[in-house]
Amino acid sequence: MHVSGVLAMLLVGILAGWLAHMITGGRGGLLGNLLIGLLGSIIGGFLANILGIGFYGIVGSTVVSTVGAIILLAIFGAANRRSV
């Protein structure tokens, strides 16, 4: 992977994590958004593949990553509520 691909992946991860936090009402710093976004891209890509949904380019990757990040934050939220 070229440097530009890595930078694009990091930017999509940060943006997806930030969008997910904005949608769910949570807060996260730069590293938190990056981590949530990158993990969300794995979850979102896996689910899109299972459902047969194609996504292309930066916009498609950002949407799929954001959906995955929202799912991840929902799972974390449910786990935190259950453990309290």
C-alpha positions as a Python dict, from the first residue, in 0.01 Angstrom:
ca = {
    (1, 'M'): (0, 0, 0),
    (2, 'H'): (131, 342, -89),
    (3, 'V'): (166, 627, 156),
    (4, 'S'): (-134, 802, 0),
    (5, 'G'): (-347, 492, 62),
    (6, 'V'): (-243, 479, 427),
    (7, 'L'): (-318, 849, 469),
    (8, 'A'): (-658, 806, 305),
    (9, 'M'): (-735, 511, 534),
    (10, 'L'): (-639, 714, 842),
    (11, 'L'): (-845, 1013, 731),
    (12, 'V'): (-1149, 796, 660),
    (13, 'G'): (-1107, 632, 1002),
    (14, 'I'): (-1087, 966, 1182),
    (15, 'L'): (-1385, 1105, 991),
    (16, 'A'): (-1595, 790, 1043),
    (17, 'G'): (-1516, 783, 1415),
    (18, 'W'): (-1599, 1153, 1451),
    (19, 'L'): (-1926, 1114, 1258),
    (20, 'A'): (-2024, 813, 1468),
    (21, 'H'): (-1957, 1005, 1788),
    (22, 'M'): (-2160, 1301, 1659),
    (23, 'I'): (-2452, 1077, 1561),
    (24, 'T'): (-2454, 878, 1886),
    (25, 'G'): (-2389, 1180, 2106),
    (26, 'G'): (-2060, 1050, 2241),
    (27, 'R'): (-1724, 1216, 2268),
    (28, 'G'): (-1388, 1106, 2144),
    (29, 'G'): (-1049, 1256, 2083),
    (30, 'L'): (-841, 1216, 1771),
    (31, 'L'): (-701, 875, 1867),
    (32, 'G'): (-1037, 754, 1996),
    (33, 'N'): (-1208, 858, 1673),
    (34, 'L'): (-934, 691, 1470),
    (35, 'L'): (-963, 364, 1664),
    (36, 'I'): (-1343, 359, 1651),
    (37, 'G'): (-1338, 448, 1282),
    (38, 'L'): (-1083, 182, 1188),
    (39, 'L'): (-1261, -88, 1388),
    (40, 'G'): (-1589, 37, 1242),
    (41, 'S'): (-1450, -5, 892),
    (42, 'I'): (-1377, -370, 965),
    (43, 'I'): (-1727, -428, 1102),
    (44, 'G'): (-1896, -224, 830),
    (45, 'G'): (-1696, -388, 552),
    (46, 'F'): (-1775, -733, 687),
    (47, 'L'): (-2148, -658, 710),
    (48, 'A'): (-2157, -493, 366),
    (49, 'N'): (-1989, -800, 220),
    (50, 'I'): (-2236, -1037, 387),
    (51, 'L'): (-2532, -828, 268),
    (52, 'G'): (-2388, -797, -83),
    (53, 'I'): (-2366, -418, -67),
    (54, 'G'): (-2098, -265, -286),
    (55, 'F'): (-1923, 56, -185),
    (56, 'Y'): (-1669, 254, -380),
    (57, 'G'): (-1434, 544, -321),
    (58, 'I'): (-1383, 766, -22),
    (59, 'V'): (-1752, 844, 23),
    (60, 'G'): (-1857, 479, 17),
    (61, 'S'): (-1577, 382, 253),
    (62, 'T'): (-1669, 663, 490),
    (63, 'V'): (-2037, 564, 494),
    (64, 'V'): (-1962, 196, 554),
    (65, 'S'): (-1701, 279, 819),
    (66, 'T'): (-1940, 518, 995),
    (67, 'V'): (-2219, 258, 1004),
    (68, 'G'): (-1976, 4, 1146),
    (69, 'A'): (-1851, 255, 1403),
    (70, 'I'): (-2209, 334, 1511),
    (71, 'I'): (-2273, -38, 1558),
    (72, 'L'): (-1951, -67, 1758),
    (73, 'L'): (-2044, 230, 1980),
    (74, 'A'): (-2392, 81, 2034),
    (75, 'I'): (-2235, -248, 2145),
    (76, 'F'): (-1998, -62, 2382),
    (77, 'G'): (-2289, 143, 2516),
    (78, 'A'): (-2500, -166, 2581),
    (79, 'A'): (-2210, -342, 2751),
    (80, 'N'): (-2145, -42, 2975),
    (81, 'R'): (-2511, -11, 3075),
    (82, 'R'): (-2531, -382, 3151),
    (83, 'S'): (-2218, -385, 3370),
    (84, 'V'): (-2331, -95, 3589),
}
